[in-house]
Amino acid sequence: MFNGKKAVDNPWEATTLEWTTATPPPHDNFGGHTPVVHNGPYEYGVPGAPRDYVMQSDPEIEPAH
């Protein structure tokens, strides 16, 4: 806990808004702006996504035809 590498902001690659803030979070949580939600909270395995998951704040992905 006191030695070694520090964890990244989203170590579990969770998709909900609380993982878009910095670690430790600022006093107002979102840095003075209101987050915009484009996706559901549990978007995993999305076809066409650059990662295996899509964050709630990521822009919507156009469905592949």
C-alpha positions in Angstrom: 0.0 0.0 0.0 2.8 2.4 0.8 5.5 1.0 -1.6 5.3 0.1 -5.2 3.5 1.3 -8.2 0.4 3.5 -7.8 -2.8 2.2 -9.3 -4.2 3.7 -12.4 -7.5 5.7 -12.3 -9.6 2.8 -13.5 -7.8 -0.4 -12.6 -10.8 -2.7 -13.1 -11.9 -1.0 -16.4 -15.3 -0.3 -14.9 -17.7 1.6 -17.1 -19.7 3.8 -14.7 -19.2 7.6 -14.3 -17.4 7.4 -10.9 -14.4 5.9 -12.8 -14.0 9.0 -15.0 -12.8 11.1 -12.1 -9.2 11.5 -11.0 -7.7 9.5 -8.2 -8.0 10.9 -5.6 -11.2 12.6 -6.7 -11.3 16.4 -6.6 -13.6 18.1 -4.0 -16.5 18.4 -6.5 -15.9 14.9 -8.1 -16.1 15.9 -11.7 -13.8 18.9 -11.9 -16.6 21.5 -12.1 -18.4 20.1 -15.1 -21.5 17.9 -15.4 -20.7 14.6 -17.1 -22.8 13.7 -20.2 -24.0 10.1 -20.3 -24.1 8.4 -23.8 -24.1 4.7 -22.9 -25.5 2.4 -20.3 -23.6 1.5 -17.1 -22.6 -2.1 -18.2 -21.5 -1.9 -21.8 -19.0 -4.8 -22.2 -18.2 -6.7 -25.4 -19.5 -3.9 -27.6 -18.9 -4.7 -31.4 -16.9 -1.9 -33.0 -15.6 -0.5 -29.7 -11.8 0.2 -29.5 -11.7 -1.6 -26.1 -13.7 -4.5 -24.7 -15.9 -2.0 -22.9 -17.5 1.4 -23.4 -17.6 4.0 -20.7 -20.9 5.8 -19.9 -19.2 9.1 -21.0 -17.8 7.7 -24.3 -19.6 8.9 -27.5 -22.1 6.5 -28.9 -20.8 3.9 -31.4 -22.5 3.6 -34.7 -23.7 0.0 -35.1 -21.9 -2.0 -37.7 -24.0 -3.2 -40.7 
